[in-house]
Amino acid sequence: MRRSPLVLAALLALLAGCSSVPRKLEDVGPVYTPTNVRGPAAWPETVVRVAVLPAHDIAGRLPSESLATYDPLWQRALGAAQRAELVAVARPELSAWTGRESFASTGLLPAGLLERLTRETGAQAVLFLDLTTVKSYPPLALGFRARLVSLPGGETIWVVDELFDAADAATARGARRHARTNSSAPGDAAHGVLQSPSRFGEYAFHAVAALLPPRPLPTPPPAKPNSSR
């Protein structure tokens, strides 16, 4: 039996619609919300500029080239959060000062490093990033600790320690939503976010940067007294 072109077109449209349903249904439900965070309720008014150190591999297994790819992802996420002016400290620069390209937030620091960061960057705080878990094949996983420390004193202002595991349905859902919301490219931006370490890292970093204490609302000027004539 021959089908008319109109019927064939309707069948194709129906099949296309059915194939898109699972893609929409997979994003229904809650997304992973990081909770292991400690810090003030509002961004410190005295912190106007933040020095951002290169990412540090806690396990020491990542090649230098791979480790360096996380730096711009983290910096872009912090920039999107708009909490303070950022000064990225490059790996060669830090190496010239200390002989090392990165430092853990929980380890011993070279004497005078915090003072040098204050002097060289003019920052009131420095942000460390420790990569604690890196799984670069599906299901992807990225764990990291970020610590904001005052300059030059070294007191912890804010710290978060989280693991984003794509094997978790809520985490995978959050990654897909982030990809679709933050992309202007044609097609489904969520395609491949769970296979690309850099795209998955972008999602994880943005989720954590959003947890930085919010900037305090500006204080309104005092009301002028009513003048009577």
N, C-alpha and C positions, 0 to 999 in steps of 0.2 A: 504494500500500500504506500502510495506516495503522500508525503506530507507537504502542505503548502509552505511557501517561504515564511508566511506570517506565523504559522504554528512552530516552525523550526526556530524562528527568532525568539518566540515566547519561551520555548524550552531552554534555549541557551541562556536567556536572561534568568530563568529560574535556577538553573544550575550554578550560574555565577553568584546569585544571591545566597544559595545554600553554602557555597564554599567560603563566603565571607562571614557566615554566622559564627563558626567556632573561633575565628580570630577576635570577634567582638566579645563573645562569651568568656574567653580566657582572661579578660581584663575585669570581669565582674568580681567584686569582693574587695576585702581590705588589702592594703599594701603594708610592707614592713616599715615600722617606725622605730628608729634608733632611740634607745632610752638610757644607755649607759653614758650619761653626760653629767658633768658637775661644773657649776659656775654661777656667777651672779645673775640676778634677774634682768639686769640691763647692762648694756655696754658701758664700760668705764669712760667717763667724760674726758679723763686725762689722756686716754689712748687715742691719738689722732692718726698715728702712722705705725704700721706693723711691718717688721722685717720677716720675710718668709724664707726659711731655710730649705735646702734641697731634701727630697725624700731619703730616708735612711732604711736600708734593708736589715731588719733585725736578724734574720737567719744568715745573711751574708752569702746567699746563693745566686742572686740575680746578677747577670752580666751588667756592667756599667751602662751600656747602651740601653738596655731594657729598663733599668732603674730610672734613668734620666727621662724616659718618656712620661713618667708620672708627674714630673714637676709642672709642665704647662697645664695639665689637666687640673691639678690642685689649684694652681694660681687662677685659672679661669673661673673655677667654682667660687673661690674666695672673692674675686672681683664681682661676680654676679650677686653675691650676698650684700655688698656695699656697706660694710661695717666701718672700714677705715681705709686710708691711703695705704697701698701695699708697695713694699720695696723688696723685690725678689733678689736674693743673694745667689749669684751664679756659682756653680760648682767650681770652676777654675778660680774664681775670686776667693771662695772659702778655702780652697786648697792652698792658695798663695799665702793666706793668713796663718793657716794651722797645719798644713801638710795633709789634710784630709778633706774629702769632698762632702761629707755629711756626718751628722752626729745624732745619736739617739736622745730622746727627751728624758730618759731615765738614767743615762750614763754620766760619767764624769766628763766635764768640759775642760778644755785647756784654760789655764789661768789667763784672765784678762779678755776672754772671748766676748763675754757680755758687754764689757766696757767698750771693746772695739766695735761691736755691732751698734752700740749707741752712738759712738763717734762717727762711724762711717755712713750710717743710714739716717741718723736723726730720728730713729724710731723710739717709741715709748714701750714697745713690747715686741717679742719675737715669737714666731709660731713654728714649732717642730712638727714633723710628720714621720712617724715610724710605721713602716709596712710590716705587719706581723704575719699575715697569711696572703700568699699570692698563688692562685691556681689558674693557669693560663689556658686550660683546655676545659671544654664543657663537661659537667656543669661548672661554670666559672665561680671563683670565690676571691674576695678581696677583703682582708682585715687590716685595720690600721688604727693607730692611736695618734691623736693630734693634741698638742699641748701649747697653750698660750701662756707665755711667761713674761713678767714685767722686766723692763730694762731701766737701769742696770742691775737692779736688786736680785732678780731671779725668782721671785715669788710666783707660784702658779695662779693664774687668773681663771683659766677655763681649761677643761680637759674632757676628751671623749675617747672611748675605746670601743670599736664596733667591728662586727664581721658581717659582710654582705655575701650571702651564699645563694647562687642562682638555683640550687637544688630545692630551695624553699619557695613554695608557690607564691607567697606574699611578696617576697623579694623579687622574683621574676616578674610578677605583675607590676611592681613599682618601676622596674627597669623599662618595661615596655611602655608604660604610661609616660615616663620621663622622655623617652625617645620620641614618642609621637607628639608630645606637647612642645618640645624644644627643637623641632626640625621643620624647616621650610622646604626641604627637598621633596620632589615628586615621589609618589609611591608610599608604601607603608614603611615609615621610619623605624618601626619596631623590629623589622626583619633584620636579623643578624646581631641585635644588641646583646643577646645571650651567647653569642659565639665570638664576639670581639672584646678582648681584654681592655682595650682603650675606651670603647664605648660604654662598657659595663663600669669601668673605673670612673668615667665622667658622671654617670648616674650616682654612684656611691659617694663621690666627693661632693656633688651638689646637695645630696640628702644631708650630709653632715655639716656642710657650710651653712645650711639653713638653720642649724641648731645653735649657731653663735648667738650670744645674747643680743637682743634687739637694741637698736640705738634709742636712747631716751627721747621722748617727744619734746620739742622745743617749748620752753615756758612762755606762755602768752604774756604780753606786756600788761602791766597793771592798768586797770581801768581808770580813765581820767575822772576826777570828781566833777559832779554836776555843778555848774556855776549858775547862780541865780542873780538876776538883775533887779 
